[in-house]
Amino acid sequence: MLVALLAVGAGSGFAASAQTRDTTIGTGVAAPVPAARPELPIEAPRPFEADPDDPALRPGIAMEQARLGSGKFEITFPAPKGWSTNANATNEWKWKQPGTSNNTYVMRIEQINSQDITIEDAIDIRIERLLDEQEDVSIRERGANSLEYTYRSNEGNKRHSFMRWLDLDRSGQADVEIVVHGRERDVEGTSDLIRRVAEGMRGATAEAIELP
């Protein structure tokens, strides 16, 4: 008797399940189901603003001996002759050719002795800051003491920059940071300028050398 009742119950359950199961076939054209977490559309690249049409910086410009800092922090180096100099801070200076437009070319030198970091660490920090603070950053080349990159300026212009770090007293730590910014048309001149400045820079205890 118990076996018979179980059989009847099982059959009833199957019938009820069949009645609630959707066995209909839909009509119409199949359409994709919207994703639960759709991705945002990719923005089209923004064009850069037009560069100022000032003449390009050429290699081999006239240089003159410059001296900054004092005591054991004094540095001497070749700087562009006739360019104006502005102190951004007590340990940072900027050179710009008078009469040139913004977003053309400019040189900056900073003494970073007090930061107590190696050149490798200084480069790592610079790259991290660029990626955090600037747009459209592209690292073109990284050397043992140099960095070449492009980025979008605050005004929307494409900037091509060269940086060098120097250990003047051979302490294993970076003493000076040099950067020259320019346009793509200035690359030949800006790369030549930073090379000449870096190769001619000396610390307080070094002998002066001829301008490169």
N, C-alpha and C positions, 0 to 999 in steps of 0.2 A: 504493500500500500504506500509506504514512504517513497519507494523508488518511483512509483507512478506519479505522485504529487510533485516530486522534483523535476520530472520530465515535463510535466504540464507547465511548471513555473518557468523553466528555461525557454520553452517554446513561446510563452507569452512575452518574455523579455525580449527575445529576438524580434518578434512582430512589432513591439513598441518602438524598438530601435530603428527598424526599417521605415516606420511611419514618420519618424522625426528627421531622418537623413535626407539632405537636399540632393536629389538626383536629377534636377532639371539641367538642361543645357542652355546656356545663355545665347542671346541673339545679338547681332550687330558686329561692328568692326572692333577687333581687339585694340586696346590702348595701353600704353605703359603706365605702370603704377608709380605715383610720385614717391621719391625717396624719403625715408623717414628723416634724414639729416642732409638735405641737399647742400652741395658746395656753392660758395659764392662765385659769381662770374669773375673771370680774370680781366683786370683792367688793361686796356691797350697802353703801350708805352707812350709816355708824354714826350713830345719834342722839346729839345733844349731851346732856350732863348738865343737870339742871334748875338754873336760876339761883337764887342766894340771893334770898329774897323781901324784902330790905331795900327801903325806899322809893326810887324813882328819883331821881337827881340832877336838880335843876331848874335852869333858866337863872337868871341874876341873883343868885347867892349873894353874900353879903357878902365883901368882899376887904380885905386890908390890905397895906401896902407891905412888901416883903421885900428883903433885901440879901444877896448871896452873893459870894464871892471877895474879892480885895483888890488894891489898886494898879490897874494897867491892865487887870486881869482882873475887876474888880468889876462886878457887874450889879445893877440894881434893877428890880423888877417887882411887879405885883399878884399876891398869892397868896391862896388861900382862907383866910378868917379862922377860927381855931379848929382847923384841921387840924394833925395832928402831923407833924413833919418828921424824917426820918432820913437820915443821910449814908451812901450806899452806897459811896462812894469820896471821895477828896479833891476831885473835880470833878463829883460826881453826887449829887443829892438827890431824895428821894421824899416826897410829901405824901399823907396818907390821913386821911379823916374818922374820928375816934375812935369806936369802937363798931360800925363797919360790918364786915360779913363779908368774907372773902376772895372774890375774883372778883366784887366789885361795881365800884367805881371808884377810880382812883388816878392821881396825876400824877407825872411824873418830869422833871427838868431836868438836863441835862448840858452842861458847857462843853467844847467840842471844838476850841478854838483851836489846840492843839498838833498836830492831825491834818493841817493844811494841805491841805484838800480843798475843792472848790467845793460849793455846795449840790446841784447836779445829781449830782455824784459821790457825795455823802452819801446821796442818795435811792437811787441805783443799788445802793450797798453794802447799804443797809437791805433793799431788796427781795430781793437775793441771799441775805442771811442769813435772812430770813423763809422763803424757799422751801427753804433747806437745813435749817433748825432747827425749823420749826413744821409742824403738820399742818393740812390744810383751809384753806390761805391763799387769800384772795380779795382782789385789789386793787380797791377800789371806785372810787377816784379819785386821780389823780396831778396835782398842780399844779406851778407853778414853784418853790415852796418848801414844799410840803405833800404829805402822803400820808394816805389813808384806806383802811383795810383791815380784814378780819376774819380770825380764825384760831381754832384749837382750843387751849385752854390745856392745861397738863400734867394738870389734873384733869378734862379732858373738857368744859369749858364753852366756849360760843361767846363770843369777845371781840370787841368793836368798838372800834377804836383810831383816834386822830387824831394826826398828827405834824406839827411845824413846825420849820423850820430858819431861823436868823436870821444875817445878816451885819451885825453892829451897828456896825462901824467902816468899812463900805463898802470893804473890802479885796479883795472878790471871793472870799473864802473864808468857809466856815461857821464861826460862833463858838459858837452855842448850838443844842442840840437839845431840843425839848420834845415830850413824848408824854403823852396822856391815854387810859387804857384804861377800858372800861366794858362794861356789858351793852347789849343792843339797846334796852332800856327807858330807858337813860341817855343815848342819843345826843343828844337835844336839849340836855341839860345839859353833857355832855362837849364837844360842839362849841362851845358858848358859852364854856365855861371856857378852852379852849385859845386861842380867838380873843382873849379879853380879856387873857390873860397875854402872848401874843405882841405884841399891839398896844401894851401898856403897858411892855414891856421896853426898857431903855436900858443902854448901856455906861458905862464909867467917865467918859468925857468928855462925855456927853450931859446935858442939863438934865432934871430930874425933871418928870414930867407928872402931871396929875390921874388918879386911878383911873378906868378906863373903866367 
